[in-house]
Every structure is written in C-alpha cells, then in structure tokens.
C-alpha cells in the first residue's frame, strides 16, 4: 500500500470531491480516468497535458507505471514521478486504476466488495477509503513516535502536514 503522506491523503480527498462535484470522468482517457484525475490534482497539469504526456508512452497507466524509471525525464515519467513522490508505487497505480487493493476493499463502509473500475461513485468511495487508511497509518506512526518519546497517553496529538503537534 502507498506510503502515507499528507500530500497524498489530501490529493485523494480533493480528487474524490472533484469527481463528486462533476469533474469530467472517462475511464478510457489518460487525463480523465482514475489515475488521470488524481494526477491532475497532484501535478496541477490539465487533463490535456496529461494525455499529451502519456501519449508519448505506450499503454494504460498500469503499463506506464510498470515501465516507470525515475531516472528518465520523458514527459510521461514526469507525471509518474509526481505520483511516486506523493507515496505511490507502480503497484498502487495499478490498484488505483482498477480499484483492486484488497486492503482498501476490506475497509469499505459495509465491508468487502468488488468495485467497478469505471464507475464514478466507486472511484470516489475507493479514494476516500484509501485516504482514511493512509491517514490512520500516519496517525498511528505519530502516536508510536510520541509514545517512544515518553509522552503520557493522555496528551493529545494532532497530525497535520506530516508534523506532530502536542497539546498538553
């Protein structure tokens, strides 16, 4: 599963909200599919820019991520580099595109079920559930860190932008 970061969590939530608010969604288009919409949020690139970059590579997001090399600075690598910098791996890109990470699916409200990769409502639900899981991982790490520093369990911890704020 992706490495938790505030950037990725916020981008997943923002993308889900954009989709809920009617952002263009077309699973078969690099700039408007699951990963394309997330890439728009993470990079600030337009769908047309993302499609232009990805057209220089072959295949779907899954294939692009599988062939990803962070040393290369080809245009499609630039978009993938931004996704990887946010905490995603090539396997995460595949899971986002196909809504297939079983850990995420097991934590869906109402329990495990398969989602449809090209259904807007399922993408929104998957992105929000993944964001919740990553946020919990980030919080758990902050609590572990605080406890190893010797803070009493009664102190409140707030996690924001990958920082811990202690309230005594």
Secondary structure as the mmCIF struct_conf table of DSSP 4:
data_model
#
loop_
_struct_conf.conf_type_id
_struct_conf.id
_struct_conf.beg_label_comp_id
_struct_conf.beg_label_asym_id
_struct_conf.beg_label_seq_id
_struct_conf.end_label_comp_id
_struct_conf.end_label_asym_id
_struct_conf.end_label_seq_id
HELX_LH_PP_P HELX_LH_PP_P1 UNK A 2 UNK A 4
HELX_RH_AL_P HELX_RH_AL_P1 UNK A 6 UNK A 20
TURN_TY1_P TURN_TY1_P1 UNK A 21 UNK A 22
TURN_TY1_P TURN_TY1_P2 UNK A 27 UNK A 28
BEND BEND1 UNK A 29 UNK A 29
TURN_TY1_P TURN_TY1_P3 UNK A 30 UNK A 32
BEND BEND2 UNK A 33 UNK A 33
HELX_RH_AL_P HELX_RH_AL_P2 UNK A 34 UNK A 43
HELX_RH_AL_P HELX_RH_AL_P3 UNK A 47 UNK A 55
TURN_TY1_P TURN_TY1_P4 UNK A 56 UNK A 56
BEND BEND3 UNK A 57 UNK A 57
BEND BEND4 UNK A 59 UNK A 59
HELX_RH_AL_P HELX_RH_AL_P4 UNK A 61 UNK A 66
TURN_TY1_P TURN_TY1_P5 UNK A 67 UNK A 67
TURN_TY1_P TURN_TY1_P6 UNK A 70 UNK A 71
HELX_RH_AL_P HELX_RH_AL_P5 UNK A 75 UNK A 85
TURN_TY1_P TURN_TY1_P7 UNK A 86 UNK A 87
HELX_RH_AL_P HELX_RH_AL_P6 UNK A 90 UNK A 98
TURN_TY1_P TURN_TY1_P8 UNK A 99 UNK A 99
HELX_RH_AL_P HELX_RH_AL_P7 UNK A 102 UNK A 106
TURN_TY1_P TURN_TY1_P9 UNK A 107 UNK A 107
BEND BEND5 UNK A 108 UNK A 108
TURN_TY1_P TURN_TY1_P10 UNK A 109 UNK A 110
BEND BEND6 UNK A 111 UNK A 111
TURN_TY1_P TURN_TY1_P11 UNK A 117 UNK A 118
HELX_RH_AL_P HELX_RH_AL_P8 UNK A 120 UNK A 148
TURN_TY1_P TURN_TY1_P12 UNK A 149 UNK A 150
TURN_TY1_P TURN_TY1_P13 UNK A 153 UNK A 154
BEND BEND7 UNK A 155 UNK A 155
STRN STRN1 UNK A 156 UNK A 160
TURN_TY1_P TURN_TY1_P14 UNK A 161 UNK A 162
STRN STRN2 UNK A 163 UNK A 167
#
